[in-house]
């Protein structure tokens, strides 16, 4: 099963598309001896065309033997046998207090020629465990966000229920449900 048009990726694609569009617009304006306005127009058109392509080019595919995360610039295949568990990677905005949770999976770091790692090999002391984890495990962030609700504040209006409003919110809710179901089906439910 392949999931595309992931929630949270449009803003990332919007930012990633900016630099190439500005560079192409500037180089074309200089090479063709165009005005600055023409270069800005080329950059804006490129930005508006490149953003949806980058957004649609990002996907998560759940296969029986592996999890495939595809972005326009690379494809990462993660075997289910190497996944230890699913986890959250949190980001927050200090100004607004909003937090986003990115789904992630903790995978075994490939070691050449070494035996596979199990959690039974982990040391009991905390400092030793941190070194062992850094050497043997790696967290891979999946390209999908799960927004976290803010606690109510006196000045903010009360948050409405979780009923999606609009087509994009319904799509985002379906995509998040599919990701949760697929991770749980492979034995790695999100916490």
N, C-alpha and C positions, 0 to 999 in steps of 0.2 A: 504494500500500500504506500502510495506517495502522497505527501501533503505539501501543497504549494501556497503561495500568497500568505506567508506567515505573519501573524500579528507582531508588531514591534520591529519588523524588518524594513518597513517603508521609510521610517525616519533615518535608519542607518544607511539605506540605499541613497536617500536624498543627500546625505552628507558625503558619502563615498563618491557620488557622481559629480560633485562640485569641482574638485581639483582637475580631473581630466578635461572637463568641459571648459574651464577657464584657460587651461594650458593650450588646448586646441584653438580656442577663439583668439587668444593672444598671438599664437604662432601664425595662424592664417592671416590675421590682420597685419602683422609685420611683414610676412612673406609676400602678400598680395598688395601691400601699400594701401590698406583700407583705413578708414577712420576708426577712432576708438569706439564710436557708437556701433559700427558694423561688427567689430570684434566682440563687443558686449552682447549684441544680438545673436551672433553665432554661438557664444558661450551659453546664453540663456536657452536657446533652442536645443543645444546638445544636452544641457542639464535636464531639461524637461523630457527629452527622449530617452536618455540613459537611465534615469531614475526608475521608471517602471520595468525596464529590461533587467536591471540588477535585482529589483524586488521579485520579479517573477522567476528569475534564474536561481533563486534560493529555494531549496526544498529539503525535506527529510523523507527518506524512503525506508520503510520497515520491511526487511526481508527475513525469511526464516533463519538464516545463518548469520546475518549481519545487519547493522544499522548504517545507512549511507547518508551523510550530510553533504549536500552539494551546494556550492556557492559558485558564482560566475568565474572566480579565479582559482578554485581548487575543489577537489572531491575527496572526502575523508571517509574511509570504510572502517567501521569498528565491529569486530566480531563479537557476537553476544557472549561467547565464552570468556572474553577479556573484560567484560563489564562487571564491576563489583557491585555497584548500586547507583541509583539515581539520586541527585541532590539539587539544591537550589544555589544559585549564585546571585547575590543581592546587589543591586545598585540603588543609590538614593540621590535625590536632589536636595541639597541642604537648604535652598531657598524656599521651596514649596513644601518640603517634607514628604513628597511622594516617593514611594519605593517601588521598584520593579524587581520581579524575580525572574531570572533566566533559568530555564531547565538545563540541567547538565548531567552528564554521566561520568562516574569515576572509573577509569579504565587502567588496566595493567600497562605499565610502561614496557615497551619491548626491550628485552635484553638479548643480545646476540649470544647464542650458545648456552645460555643459562637455563636452569629448570624453571617451569612456570611458577609464579608466586601465588600463594594462598594466604588467607587471613590468619591461618594457624601459625605462619612463619613470623607474624608481627611480634615485636618485643613488648613486654608489659610496662616498662618504664616510659613515662610520657616523652621525655627528651629523645630517648632511643626510638620510640614509635614515630615521632615527627621526622627524624632522619630517614628511617626505613620507608615511611610514606613518600617523602620527597624523592627517594631513590627508585621506588618501585611503582608508584601510582601517579596518575595524571588525570586532572579534571578537564573534560572537554565540554565546553558550553554549546548547547544546542541553540540554533538561531530562532528561538521563540520565547516571547515574554508572557508572564503570568502576572498581571497587575495585582498589587496588594492594596487593600482598602485601608485608608487612613482612619485613625480613631477620630471621633467627632470632636470638634473644637467649638468654643462658644461663639466665635465670629463666623464660622463656616456654615453654610446651609446643611441640613441633614442629608446624608447620602441616601439615594434612592435604592430600591431593591435591585437585585441582580438580573432583572429582566432586560435582555438586549434591546436596544433601540436602534433600529435601522438594519440595513442589509449587511454592512461591514461588521457591525458588532455581532450579528448572528453568525456570520462566517467565522469570525475570530473565536467565538464560543465553541463552535463545532470543531475547529482545528485543535483547540486546546484539549477538548474532550477526546479526540482521536489520539493525540500524543499521549495523554494520560493512560488511555485504554491499552495502547500498544506497549508502552513501557511496563504496565502491570501484567499484560499477557505474557511478557518475556521474563517475568519474575523480578521486576525492578520498579515497583510503584514509587511515585514521587512522595516525599515526606509531607 
